[in-house]
Amino acid sequence: MPLLTSGHRFVVDKLAAEITKVVFGFDGSVATSEDGGAGRPAMTVTPTVRIIDDNTISVEAKLTTIDAFSLPLREVCIRSDTTPLFRYTYDAVNKTSDTELYFSTIIEVN
C-alpha cells in the first residue's frame, strides 16, 4: 500500500522536529544501521533544520574557528535529544583554529 503525500509530509515533519543535535566525532569505523551513533564524540552543535518539500529535509551544522581538535574528525551523527538517527563516516579532516567546517546533508523520506 503506498504512503500518501500527506503521510510523507507527516513523517518529514516529525523527523525534522526530532533532529536537535549534530555530533562530530573521532571514530572512523564503518557506519552501519546497527551502530549506536557517535563512537568517540568531539563536539555537539545545534543544527539548522529545514523542510524543503513533502519528502526532503536539509540539515546543516558548522564548526567555527573557535573549535579546534588535536585528533582528526572522521564521523558525524545526526540525533534527537535521546536517540541517534543517522551516522556518516568520512576521510579524516584536521580541524584547526585556522579553518571552519560546514556539514550539510539532504535527507529524503521515501
Residue pairs with C-beta under 8 A, 6 or more apart in sequence:
3 11
5 54
8 54
8 55
8 109
9 54
11 109
12 51
12 54
12 55
12 56
12 57
12 109
13 51
15 57
15 85
15 107
15 109
16 49
16 50
16 51
16 57
18 80
18 83
18 85
19 47
19 49
19 57
19 59
19 78
19 79
19 80
19 85
20 46
20 47
20 79
20 80
20 81
21 44
21 45
21 46
21 47
21 78
21 79
21 80
21 81
22 44
22 45
22 46
22 47
22 59
22 61
22 76
22 77
22 78
22 79
22 103
23 37
23 38
23 41
23 42
23 43
23 44
23 76
23 77
23 79
24 38
24 41
24 42
24 43
24 44
24 45
24 61
24 63
24 73
24 75
24 76
24 95
24 101
24 103
25 38
25 39
25 40
25 41
25 42
25 73
25 74
25 75
25 76
25 77
26 39
26 40
26 41
26 42
26 69
26 71
26 72
26 73
26 74
26 75
27 38
27 39
27 40
27 74
27 75
27 89
28 74
28 75
28 89
28 92
29 35
29 39
29 89
30 89
31 75
31 87
31 88
31 89
35 87
36 84
37 77
37 79
37 84
37 87
38 75
38 76
38 77
38 79
38 84
38 87
39 75
40 75
41 77
42 69
42 71
42 73
43 63
43 67
43 69
45 61
45 62
45 63
46 61
47 59
47 60
47 61
47 78
48 58
48 59
48 60
48 61
49 57
49 58
49 59
50 57
50 58
51 57
51 58
52 58
52 106
55 108
55 109
55 110
56 106
56 107
56 108
56 109
57 106
57 107
57 109
58 104
58 105
58 106
58 107
59 78
59 103
59 104
59 105
59 107
60 102
60 103
60 104
60 105
61 76
61 102
61 103
62 100
62 101
62 102
62 103
63 95
63 100
63 101
64 100
65 97
65 98
65 99
65 100
66 97
67 95
67 97
67 101
68 95
68 96
68 97
69 95
72 92
72 93
72 94
72 95
73 92
73 93
73 94
73 95
73 101
74 89
74 90
74 91
74 92
74 93
75 87
75 88
75 89
75 90
76 87
76 88
76 90
76 103
77 84
77 86
77 87
77 88
78 84
78 85
78 86
78 87
78 105
78 107
79 85
79 86
86 105
86 107
88 105
93 101
95 101
